[in-house]
Amino acid sequence: MRAEAPRECQICPRLVAFRADNKTANPAWFNGAVPSFGEKDACLLIVGLAPGLQGANKTGRPFTGDYAGDLLYATMLKFGFAKGTYAAHPDDGLALARAMITNAVRCVPPENKPIGAEQKACRPFLEGRIASLPHLKAVLCLGKIAHDNAVSAFGLKRAAVPFGHARYVDVEGPNGPVRMFDSYHCSRYNTNTGRLTTEMFEDVFSSIKDYLAN
């Protein structure tokens, strides 16, 4: 089971066309299926929605170069899931600690909205990534789309496992029990509107850290 899509993945025609348009407009950008970032012995897997147009699609590293990454990596550094300095570019020297970050959809979608067929087509890579982590104990889903795809990747019915900020559910993964945590996505929109505050986000990470310490 493959954990990473090829950079020039051709599965989703709409995403391939959008990627080609971006490559024409910005040839120096990454403009490909963004690989996961982190440690192969990770006990925590963070699942995002998809690469941001001027974030990961530009830099080639998840949550790197846009506001969502500012909050995510600052929080990971605070709770010991990252080390070094986050400077919003892939050669900043930042490293993750016992953690990995991936996306439910690996290519940037128009308006940051992957359609259902694209989510389904990309899901085998999420399944493969989950299966590839032998020490996985916790999954953090950032937003409902990440949550829904993780639920499906674990072979569960979405209706039975609704999304909710700060909720968690225990599931059986390919390598043993996993606790799946939810948070609102750390996007600028959510933080600007107050739907997600820094304190709310940190509370979720505190719960994850406590769980992994047991």
Order of alpha helices (4+ residues) and beta strands (2+ residues): alpha-beta-beta-alpha-alpha-beta-beta-beta-alpha-beta-alpha-beta-beta-alpha-alpha
